[in-house]
Amino acid sequence: MTDVITIALDAMGGDHGASVTVPAALQALQDEPALKLILVGPRDVIQTELKQCGAGESERLAIHHASELVGMDERPAQALRSKKDSSMRVAINLVQEGAAQAAVSAGNTGALMATARFVLKTLPGIDRPAIVAILPTTHDHVHVLDLGANVDCSPEQLVQFAIMGSILVSAVENKPRPRVGLLNIGEEDIKGNETVKKANELLRVSALNYAGFVEGDEIYTGDMDVIVCDGFVGNVMLKTSEGLAHMMTHYMRQEFQRNIFTRLSALIAMPVLRAFRKRLDPRRYNGASLIGLNGIVIKSHGGADKLAFEHAILEALAEVKNNVPERIGRELAALAAKGALA
């Protein structure tokens, strides 16, 4: 019999709260027989949503009451100090206590990172956790980190990100030697700021399968498995990409609706358009890992719908199945024993 994996969900996080997280949880349970979920939040709110979905608590679906919520615009430090019974904090506490093997939240990113780092701590050898997510490419997809957790990074921290990203891809995708690139304004060694140049030197003498600098256009067209950058650059890149995708969708819809002939051409092209939309659907890439913690925490997009939030749950499930924190910890310990970590 397959071992049951338990994941705690911040049922109240994000723009839509329980109206999205509860239906997504029910769908994930239907799709994954070995999954058990704990919905964390006000019991009456969650029970009402379950009732509307024609469901209730069961052996695989439990409610854990939490009386407080963290607002999407709330200061991380304030949430950490004053919201000790928030749905976000309690979900992470369940991981720390061993009652759950991972936590998923669509809530305030800063508060989630601060709370997760305070409760779970970082793995030995890691200065700061990073946010890593999957982006589609012309080849398949790429893992990018950091996407906003750390605005300023040292060269050594960028190397730590590279190590963690490489181990994550190796574990989840069964790639023994993932290709790692460092995001920069050019491919030549003389390009970039001093932090990036120094990180490049450190990565070249590391045991990673390091391919050197990559430019912005190679994020989506290159053949890297992992791309490393600081959180300022990563977050700007991510938000720019999201805006570009929305603009392209807007213009395509506008052109197809221009007149009767373009509407007819849209009908003819509909199968292609549907396939294109599915292939680039950001909901299918939802679920960013707060990597480097002594536990698994997945950040869902705040505006996630049912499909997107389910994918965040499935990302947590994959990391649990592949023992990602344990593998990162073992690899870091081995590198430290060899003197390979500064």
C-alpha positions as a Markdown table, in Angstrom:
| # | Residue | x | y | z |
|---|---|---|---|---|
| 1 | Met | 0.0 | 0.0 | 0.0 |
| 2 | Thr | 1.3 | 3.5 | -0.9 |
| 3 | Asp | 2.2 | 5.6 | 2.1 |
| 4 | Val | -0.2 | 8.5 | 2.7 |
| 5 | Ile | 1.3 | 12.0 | 2.3 |
| 6 | Thr | -0.2 | 14.7 | 4.4 |
| 7 | Ile | -0.2 | 18.4 | 3.3 |
| 8 | Ala | -1.4 | 21.3 | 5.2 |
| 9 | Leu | -3.2 | 24.0 | 3.2 |
| 10 | Asp | -3.6 | 27.7 | 4.3 |
| 11 | Ala | -7.3 | 27.7 | 3.3 |
| 12 | Met | -7.7 | 31.4 | 3.7 |
| 13 | Gly | -4.6 | 32.7 | 1.9 |
| 14 | Gly | -4.7 | 34.5 | -1.5 |
| 15 | Asp | -7.2 | 36.8 | -3.2 |
| 16 | His | -10.0 | 34.3 | -3.0 |
| 17 | Gly | -9.5 | 32.2 | 0.1 |
| 18 | Ala | -11.6 | 29.2 | 0.8 |
| 19 | Ser | -13.7 | 29.6 | -2.4 |
| 20 | Val | -10.6 | 28.5 | -4.3 |
| 21 | Thr | -8.6 | 26.4 | -1.9 |
| 22 | Val | -11.4 | 24.1 | -0.8 |
| 23 | Pro | -12.5 | 23.1 | -4.4 |
| 24 | Ala | -8.9 | 22.7 | -5.4 |
| 25 | Ala | -8.3 | 20.5 | -2.3 |
| 26 | Leu | -11.2 | 18.2 | -3.3 |
| 27 | Gln | -9.9 | 17.9 | -6.8 |
| 28 | Ala | -6.4 | 17.1 | -5.7 |
| 29 | Leu | -7.8 | 14.3 | -3.4 |
| 30 | Gln | -9.7 | 12.9 | -6.3 |
| 31 | Asp | -6.6 | 12.9 | -8.6 |
| 32 | Glu | -4.1 | 11.6 | -5.9 |
| 33 | Pro | -5.3 | 8.6 | -3.9 |
| 34 | Ala | -2.3 | 8.7 | -1.6 |
| 35 | Leu | -2.9 | 12.2 | -0.5 |
| 36 | Lys | -4.4 | 13.6 | 2.7 |
| 37 | Leu | -5.1 | 17.3 | 3.2 |
| 38 | Ile | -5.5 | 19.4 | 6.3 |
| 39 | Leu | -7.5 | 22.6 | 5.6 |
| 40 | Val | -6.3 | 25.3 | 8.0 |
| 41 | Gly | -8.6 | 28.3 | 8.9 |
| 42 | Pro | -11.8 | 29.2 | 10.6 |
| 43 | Arg | -13.8 | 26.0 | 11.0 |
| 44 | Asp | -17.2 | 27.5 | 10.2 |
| 45 | Val | -15.9 | 29.2 | 7.0 |
| 46 | Ile | -14.3 | 26.0 | 5.7 |
| 47 | Gln | -17.3 | 23.8 | 6.7 |
| 48 | Thr | -19.6 | 26.2 | 4.8 |
| 49 | Glu | -17.4 | 26.0 | 1.7 |
| 50 | Leu | -17.2 | 22.2 | 1.9 |
| 51 | Lys | -21.0 | 21.9 | 2.2 |
| 52 | Gln | -21.4 | 24.1 | -0.9 |
| 53 | Cys | -19.1 | 21.6 | -2.7 |
| 54 | Gly | -21.2 | 18.7 | -1.5 |
| 55 | Ala | -18.3 | 17.4 | 0.7 |
| 56 | Gly | -17.3 | 17.2 | 4.4 |
| 57 | Glu | -14.5 | 16.0 | 6.6 |
| 58 | Ser | -13.2 | 12.4 | 6.1 |
| 59 | Glu | -10.2 | 10.2 | 6.7 |
| 60 | Arg | -8.4 | 12.1 | 4.0 |
| 61 | Leu | -9.7 | 15.6 | 4.6 |
| 62 | Ala | -9.5 | 17.3 | 8.0 |
| 63 | Ile | -10.1 | 20.8 | 9.2 |
| 64 | His | -7.7 | 22.4 | 11.7 |
| 65 | His | -9.1 | 25.6 | 13.2 |
| 66 | Ala | -7.1 | 28.8 | 13.0 |
| 67 | Ser | -8.8 | 32.1 | 14.2 |
| 68 | Glu | -6.7 | 34.7 | 12.4 |
| 69 | Leu | -5.8 | 35.7 | 8.8 |
| 70 | Val | -2.8 | 37.4 | 7.3 |
| 71 | Gly | -3.7 | 40.2 | 4.9 |
| 72 | Met | -2.2 | 40.3 | 1.5 |
| 73 | Asp | -0.8 | 43.8 | 2.2 |
| 74 | Glu | 0.2 | 43.1 | 5.8 |
| 75 | Arg | 3.8 | 43.8 | 6.9 |
| 76 | Pro | 5.7 | 40.5 | 7.3 |
| 77 | Ala | 7.2 | 41.4 | 10.7 |
| 78 | Gln | 3.7 | 42.4 | 12.0 |
| 79 | Ala | 2.2 | 39.2 | 10.8 |
| 80 | Leu | 5.0 | 37.2 | 12.4 |
| 81 | Arg | 4.7 | 39.0 | 15.8 |
| 82 | Ser | 0.9 | 39.4 | 16.1 |
| 83 | Lys | -0.7 | 36.6 | 14.0 |
| 84 | Lys | 0.4 | 33.5 | 15.8 |
| 85 | Asp | -2.9 | 31.8 | 15.2 |
| 86 | Ser | -3.2 | 32.7 | 11.5 |
| 87 | Ser | -4.1 | 30.0 | 9.0 |
| 88 | Met | -0.6 | 30.6 | 7.4 |
| 89 | Arg | 1.3 | 30.2 | 10.7 |
| 90 | Val | -0.7 | 27.2 | 11.9 |
| 91 | Ala | -0.2 | 25.4 | 8.5 |
| 92 | Ile | 3.6 | 25.8 | 8.8 |
| 93 | Asn | 3.5 | 24.8 | 12.5 |
| 94 | Leu | 1.9 | 21.5 | 11.4 |
| 95 | Val | 4.9 | 20.8 | 9.2 |
| 96 | Gln | 7.3 | 21.7 | 12.1 |
| 97 | Glu | 5.4 | 19.4 | 14.4 |
| 98 | Gly | 5.4 | 16.5 | 12.0 |
| 99 | Ala | 1.6 | 16.5 | 11.5 |
| 100 | Ala | 2.1 | 17.4 | 7.9 |
| 101 | Gln | 4.9 | 16.9 | 5.4 |
| 102 | Ala | 4.4 | 20.1 | 3.5 |
| 103 | Ala | 2.4 | 23.4 | 3.6 |
| 104 | Val | 0.9 | 25.3 | 0.8 |
| 105 | Ser | -0.3 | 28.9 | 0.9 |
| 106 | Ala | -1.4 | 31.6 | -1.6 |
| 107 | Gly | -1.0 | 34.3 | 1.0 |
| 108 | Asn | 1.3 | 37.2 | 1.5 |
| 109 | Thr | 4.7 | 36.2 | 0.1 |
| 110 | Gly | 6.8 | 38.2 | 2.6 |
| 111 | Ala | 4.8 | 37.0 | 5.6 |
| 112 | Leu | 5.0 | 33.4 | 4.3 |
| 113 | Met | 8.8 | 33.5 | 3.9 |
| 114 | Ala | 9.3 | 35.2 | 7.3 |
| 115 | Thr | 7.0 | 32.8 | 9.1 |
| 116 | Ala | 8.4 | 29.7 | 7.4 |
| 117 | Arg | 12.0 | 30.8 | 8.1 |
| 118 | Phe | 11.2 | 31.5 | 11.7 |
| 119 | Val | 9.3 | 28.3 | 12.4 |
| 120 | Leu | 11.2 | 25.8 | 10.2 |
| 121 | Lys | 14.7 | 27.4 | 10.1 |
| 122 | Thr | 17.1 | 27.1 | 7.2 |
| 123 | Leu | 19.1 | 24.0 | 6.4 |
| 124 | Pro | 22.7 | 23.9 | 7.6 |
| 125 | Gly | 24.9 | 25.7 | 5.1 |
| 126 | Ile | 22.1 | 27.9 | 3.8 |
| 127 | Asp | 22.2 | 31.6 | 4.6 |
| 128 | Arg | 18.8 | 32.5 | 3.1 |
| 129 | Pro | 15.9 | 30.5 | 1.6 |
| 130 | Ala | 15.0 | 31.3 | -2.0 |
| 131 | Ile | 11.9 | 31.2 | -4.1 |
| 132 | Val | 12.1 | 28.9 | -7.1 |
| 133 | Ala | 9.5 | 28.3 | -9.7 |
| 134 | Ile | 9.1 | 26.6 | -13.1 |
| 135 | Leu | 8.8 | 28.6 | -16.3 |
| 136 | Pro | 8.0 | 27.2 | -19.7 |
| 137 | Thr | 10.7 | 27.3 | -22.5 |
| 138 | Thr | 10.9 | 26.3 | -26.2 |
| 139 | His | 12.6 | 23.1 | -25.1 |
| 140 | Asp | 10.5 | 22.2 | -22.1 |
| 141 | His | 10.8 | 24.2 | -18.9 |
| 142 | Val | 13.4 | 25.8 | -16.5 |
| 143 | His | 13.7 | 26.3 | -12.8 |
| 144 | Val | 14.5 | 29.9 | -11.9 |
| 145 | Leu | 15.6 | 31.3 | -8.5 |
| 146 | Asp | 15.5 | 33.6 | -6.6 |
| 147 | Leu | 12.2 | 35.1 | -7.6 |
| 148 | Gly | 11.9 | 37.7 | -4.9 |
| 149 | Ala | 12.9 | 36.5 | -1.4 |
| 150 | Asn | 16.3 | 38.1 | -1.4 |
| 151 | Val | 16.8 | 41.5 | -3.0 |
| 152 | Asp | 20.5 | 41.7 | -2.3 |
| 153 | Cys | 22.7 | 38.6 | -2.5 |
| 154 | Ser | 26.3 | 37.8 | -2.0 |
| 155 | Pro | 28.3 | 35.7 | -4.5 |
| 156 | Glu | 28.3 | 32.8 | -2.0 |
| 157 | Gln | 24.5 | 33.0 | -1.7 |
| 158 | Leu | 24.0 | 32.8 | -5.4 |
| 159 | Val | 26.2 | 29.7 | -5.4 |
| 160 | Gln | 24.0 | 28.3 | -2.6 |
| 161 | Phe | 20.9 | 29.0 | -4.8 |
| 162 | Ala | 22.6 | 27.2 | -7.7 |
| 163 | Ile | 23.3 | 24.1 | -5.5 |
| 164 | Met | 19.7 | 24.0 | -4.2 |
| 165 | Gly | 18.2 | 24.5 | -7.7 |
| 166 | Ser | 20.4 | 21.7 | -9.1 |
| 167 | Ile | 19.5 | 19.3 | -6.3 |
| 168 | Leu | 15.8 | 20.1 | -6.7 |
| 169 | Val | 15.8 | 19.4 | -10.4 |
| 170 | Ser | 17.9 | 16.3 | -9.9 |
| 171 | Ala | 15.5 | 15.0 | -7.3 |
| 172 | Val | 12.1 | 15.8 | -8.9 |
| 173 | Glu | 13.0 | 15.3 | -12.6 |
| 174 | Asn | 15.6 | 12.5 | -12.2 |
| 175 | Lys | 18.3 | 14.5 | -14.0 |
| 176 | Pro | 21.7 | 13.5 | -12.6 |
| 177 | Arg | 23.6 | 16.6 | -13.9 |
| 178 | Pro | 21.2 | 19.6 | -14.5 |
| 179 | Arg | 22.7 | 22.4 | -16.5 |
| 180 | Val | 23.0 | 25.6 | -14.4 |
| 181 | Gly | 23.2 | 29.1 | -15.8 |
| 182 | Leu | 23.8 | 32.5 | -14.1 |
| 183 | Leu | 21.6 | 35.3 | -15.4 |
| 184 | Asn | 23.6 | 38.3 | -16.6 |
| 185 | Ile | 23.6 | 41.2 | -19.1 |
| 186 | Gly | 26.0 | 39.4 | -21.4 |
| 187 | Glu | 27.8 | 36.0 | -21.8 |
| 188 | Glu | 31.3 | 37.4 | -21.6 |
| 189 | Asp | 33.2 | 37.1 | -18.3 |
| 190 | Ile | 33.8 | 40.9 | -18.3 |
| 191 | Lys | 30.1 | 41.7 | -18.2 |
| 192 | Gly | 28.0 | 42.2 | -15.1 |
| 193 | Asn | 28.4 | 43.7 | -11.6 |
| 194 | Glu | 31.1 | 42.5 | -9.2 |
| 195 | Thr | 28.7 | 40.1 | -7.4 |
| 196 | Val | 27.8 | 38.3 | -10.5 |
| 197 | Lys | 31.4 | 38.1 | -11.7 |
| 198 | Lys | 32.5 | 36.6 | -8.4 |
| 199 | Ala | 29.6 | 34.1 | -8.3 |
| 200 | Asn | 30.7 | 33.1 | -11.9 |
| 201 | Glu | 34.2 | 32.4 | -10.6 |
| 202 | Leu | 32.9 | 30.3 | -7.7 |
| 203 | Leu | 30.5 | 28.4 | -9.9 |
| 204 | Arg | 33.2 | 27.6 | -12.4 |
| 205 | Val | 35.2 | 25.7 | -9.8 |
| 206 | Ser | 32.2 | 24.0 | -8.2 |
| 207 | Ala | 31.1 | 20.5 | -8.9 |
| 208 | Leu | 27.9 | 21.7 | -10.5 |
| 209 | Asn | 27.2 | 21.3 | -14.3 |
| 210 | Tyr | 27.7 | 25.0 | -14.7 |
| 211 | Ala | 27.3 | 26.4 | -18.2 |
| 212 | Gly | 28.2 | 30.0 | -17.6 |
| 213 | Phe | 26.3 | 33.3 | -18.0 |
| 214 | Val | 22.9 | 33.4 | -19.8 |
| 215 | Glu | 21.1 | 36.5 | -21.1 |
| 216 | Gly | 17.5 | 37.3 | -20.6 |
| 217 | Asp | 16.4 | 36.0 | -24.0 |
| 218 | Glu | 17.8 | 32.6 | -23.1 |
| 219 | Ile | 15.5 | 32.1 | -20.2 |
| 220 | Tyr | 12.7 | 30.9 | -22.6 |
| 221 | Thr | 14.8 | 29.8 | -25.5 |
| 222 | Gly | 17.9 | 28.2 | -24.0 |
| 223 | Asp | 18.5 | 24.7 | -22.7 |
| 224 | Met | 19.3 | 25.4 | -19.1 |
| 225 | Asp | 17.6 | 23.4 | -16.3 |
| 226 | Val | 18.4 | 26.0 | -13.6 |
| 227 | Ile | 18.9 | 29.7 | -13.9 |
| 228 | Val | 20.2 | 31.7 | -10.9 |
| 229 | Cys | 19.8 | 35.4 | -10.1 |
| 230 | Asp | 19.1 | 37.6 | -7.1 |
| 231 | Gly | 15.6 | 38.2 | -6.0 |
| 232 | Phe | 15.3 | 41.8 | -7.4 |
| 233 | Val | 16.2 | 40.7 | -10.9 |
| 234 | Gly | 14.2 | 37.5 | -10.7 |
| 235 | Asn | 11.0 | 39.2 | -9.5 |
| 236 | Val | 11.2 | 41.9 | -12.1 |
| 237 | Met | 11.8 | 39.3 | -14.8 |
| 238 | Leu | 8.9 | 37.2 | -13.6 |
| 239 | Lys | 6.4 | 40.1 | -13.4 |
| 240 | Thr | 7.6 | 41.4 | -16.8 |
| 241 | Ser | 7.0 | 38.0 | -18.3 |
| 242 | Glu | 3.5 | 37.8 | -16.8 |
| 243 | Gly | 2.7 | 41.2 | -18.2 |
| 244 | Leu | 4.0 | 40.3 | -21.6 |
| 245 | Ala | 1.8 | 37.1 | -21.6 |
| 246 | His | -1.3 | 39.2 | -20.7 |
| 247 | Met | -0.5 | 41.7 | -23.5 |
| 248 | Met | -0.1 | 39.0 | -26.1 |
| 249 | Thr | -3.4 | 37.4 | -25.1 |
| 250 | His | -5.1 | 40.8 | -25.3 |
| 251 | Tyr | -3.8 | 41.6 | -28.7 |
| 252 | Met | -4.6 | 38.2 | -30.1 |
| 253 | Arg | -8.1 | 38.4 | -28.9 |
| 254 | Gln | -8.4 | 42.0 | -30.2 |
| 255 | Glu | -7.2 | 41.0 | -33.7 |
| 256 | Phe | -9.5 | 37.9 | -33.9 |
| 257 | Gln | -12.5 | 40.1 | -33.0 |
| 258 | Arg | -11.7 | 42.9 | -35.5 |
| 259 | Asn | -14.3 | 41.9 | -38.1 |
| 260 | Ile | -16.3 | 39.0 | -39.5 |
| 261 | Phe | -13.4 | 37.6 | -41.4 |
| 262 | Thr | -11.0 | 37.5 | -38.5 |
| 263 | Arg | -13.8 | 35.9 | -36.3 |
| 264 | Leu | -14.1 | 33.2 | -38.9 |
| 265 | Ser | -10.4 | 32.7 | -39.0 |
| 266 | Ala | -10.5 | 32.4 | -35.2 |
| 267 | Leu | -13.0 | 29.5 | -35.5 |
| 268 | Ile | -10.7 | 27.7 | -37.9 |
| 269 | Ala | -7.7 | 28.3 | -35.7 |
| 270 | Met | -9.5 | 27.4 | -32.5 |
| 271 | Pro | -7.8 | 23.9 | -32.0 |
| 272 | Val | -4.4 | 25.5 | -32.4 |
| 273 | Leu | -5.3 | 28.4 | -30.1 |
| 274 | Arg | -6.5 | 26.0 | -27.4 |
| 275 | Ala | -3.4 | 24.0 | -27.6 |
| 276 | Phe | -1.3 | 27.1 | -27.5 |
| 277 | Arg | -3.2 | 28.4 | -24.5 |
| 278 | Lys | -2.9 | 25.1 | -22.7 |
| 279 | Arg | 0.9 | 24.9 | -23.3 |
| 280 | Leu | 1.6 | 28.3 | -21.9 |
| 281 | Asp | -1.1 | 28.4 | -19.3 |
| 282 | Pro | 0.6 | 29.9 | -16.2 |
| 283 | Arg | -1.8 | 28.0 | -13.9 |
| 284 | Arg | -0.1 | 24.8 | -14.9 |
| 285 | Tyr | 3.2 | 26.2 | -13.6 |
| 286 | Asn | 1.8 | 27.5 | -10.3 |
| 287 | Gly | 3.6 | 26.6 | -7.1 |
| 288 | Ala | 6.9 | 28.2 | -6.2 |
| 289 | Ser | 9.1 | 26.4 | -3.6 |
| 290 | Leu | 10.6 | 28.2 | -0.6 |
| 291 | Ile | 13.7 | 26.2 | -1.0 |
| 292 | Gly | 16.4 | 26.0 | 1.6 |
| 293 | Leu | 14.1 | 25.5 | 4.6 |
| 294 | Asn | 14.1 | 22.6 | 6.9 |
| 295 | Gly | 10.7 | 21.6 | 5.5 |
| 296 | Ile | 8.6 | 22.0 | 2.4 |
| 297 | Val | 6.6 | 25.2 | 1.9 |
| 298 | Ile | 5.0 | 26.0 | -1.5 |
| 299 | Lys | 3.8 | 29.5 | -2.4 |
| 300 | Ser | 0.9 | 29.7 | -4.8 |
| 301 | His | 0.1 | 32.8 | -6.8 |
| 302 | Gly | -2.2 | 35.0 | -4.8 |
| 303 | Gly | -4.8 | 35.2 | -7.6 |
| 304 | Ala | -4.7 | 31.4 | -8.2 |
| 305 | Asp | -8.0 | 29.7 | -9.3 |
| 306 | Lys | -8.9 | 26.1 | -8.6 |
| 307 | Leu | -6.6 | 24.6 | -11.3 |
| 308 | Ala | -3.7 | 26.7 | -10.3 |
| 309 | Phe | -4.0 | 26.0 | -6.6 |
| 310 | Glu | -4.2 | 22.3 | -7.3 |
| 311 | His | -1.0 | 22.5 | -9.2 |
| 312 | Ala | 0.6 | 24.1 | -6.2 |
| 313 | Ile | -0.6 | 21.2 | -4.1 |
| 314 | Leu | 0.9 | 18.7 | -6.6 |
| 315 | Glu | 4.2 | 20.5 | -6.5 |
| 316 | Ala | 4.3 | 20.0 | -2.7 |
| 317 | Leu | 3.4 | 16.4 | -3.2 |
| 318 | Ala | 6.3 | 15.9 | -5.7 |
| 319 | Glu | 8.8 | 17.5 | -3.3 |
| 320 | Val | 7.6 | 15.3 | -0.4 |
| 321 | Lys | 7.8 | 12.1 | -2.6 |
| 322 | Asn | 11.4 | 13.0 | -3.6 |
| 323 | Asn | 12.6 | 14.0 | -0.1 |
| 324 | Val | 13.9 | 17.4 | -1.5 |
| 325 | Pro | 15.0 | 19.0 | 1.8 |
| 326 | Glu | 16.7 | 15.8 | 3.0 |
| 327 | Arg | 18.5 | 15.5 | -0.3 |
| 328 | Ile | 19.6 | 19.1 | -0.2 |
| 329 | Gly | 20.8 | 18.7 | 3.4 |
| 330 | Arg | 22.8 | 15.6 | 2.5 |
| 331 | Glu | 24.4 | 17.2 | -0.5 |
| 332 | Leu | 25.3 | 20.4 | 1.5 |
| 333 | Ala | 26.8 | 18.3 | 4.3 |
| 334 | Ala | 28.9 | 16.4 | 1.8 |
| 335 | Leu | 30.1 | 19.6 | 0.2 |
| 336 | Ala | 30.9 | 21.1 | 3.6 |
| 337 | Ala | 32.9 | 18.0 | 4.5 |
| 338 | Lys | 35.0 | 18.5 | 1.4 |
| 339 | Gly | 35.5 | 22.1 | 2.1 |
| 340 | Ala | 33.6 | 23.1 | -1.0 |
| 341 | Leu | 31.3 | 25.6 | 0.8 |
| 342 | Ala | 32.6 | 29.0 | 1.8 |
